[in-house]
Amino acid sequence: MPISRYPLENDDINPINAKLLYVTHSVYENDWPSLPHTHYFTELCYIKKGNGNYLIEDQIYPIKEDDFIIINANIAHTERSVGEVPLEYIILGVEGLNFSFEGDHEHIIFNCRNDHAKFIYLMNGLLSEMEEKKPHYELVCQDLLELLIVNLIRRTHFDFEFVPSVKSSRECIKLKQYIESNYPQDITLDTLAEVSHLNKYYMVHAFTRQFGCSPINYLCEVRIKASKELLATTDYSITEVAQSSGFSSQSYFAQCFLKHCRMTASAYRKACHNE
């Protein structure tokens, strides 16, 4: 049998300098509030099972098994199950990588059922390596991530670029994520300064410059969003809604809700039930 040799034609190969931050595996059974949030990094999400919706920048996109979702940094998004089969998915957080899609979009959703075996192997492989943490698992994860990125580019024909993270911006985004994850807790400016490792006054200035509102005002907005979700989907009393959303008292909750929504919490609940 003759020997076939295929030399590498291009010696000048640019490495993929993206960094894997985490791998998560979730089954969303509507058992926690799913609120829009952002990250300072890109997220790659593979839907293993179920049906649901992805909310991206106030637009709702239906998703199903074998859908792959890519969301660039700083894009508000969340996912929700629909129907009897809950969403099961694997998400990768990848730093230093930004994708260029058609038009002005900062995300893409496509179905990879025809390449199911390839993508499930890579995503499950990354999950297993992170769970088991065998010797040199970091190298394996980096190799699997690079294989995944190359297969994504081949599958969708989009471009990508490496983007450095800006520390001050990163700290503000981390602070925003902290607020989104911990809004039911007792949070003060001192708490946020400690979390961000920034001077309290500089933190307020930097956060406001980045997002157009102060961290305390943003905390109030997140709590109001959470309260609206509870009012629409539960039979909690107004006091329970206020407490679950992080407000220190029902009177303060009533004041904030009226200011943001131009109606009382009871009126909002009634309007939701009448739809």
Secondary structure, 3 states (H helix, E strand, C coil): CCCCCCCCCCCCCCCCCCEEEEEEEEEECCCCCCCCECCCCEEEEEEEECEEEEEECCEEEEEECCEEEEECCCCCEEEEECCCCCEEEEEEEEECEEEECCCCCCEEEEECHHHHHHHHHHHHHHHHHHHHCCCCHHHHHHHHHHHHHHHHHHHHCCEEEECCCCHHHHHHHHHHHHHHHHCCCCCCHHHHHHHHCCCHHHHHHHHHHHHCCCHHHHHHHHHHHHHHHHHHHCCCCHHHHHHHCCCCCHHHHHHHHHHHHCCCHHHHHHHHHHC
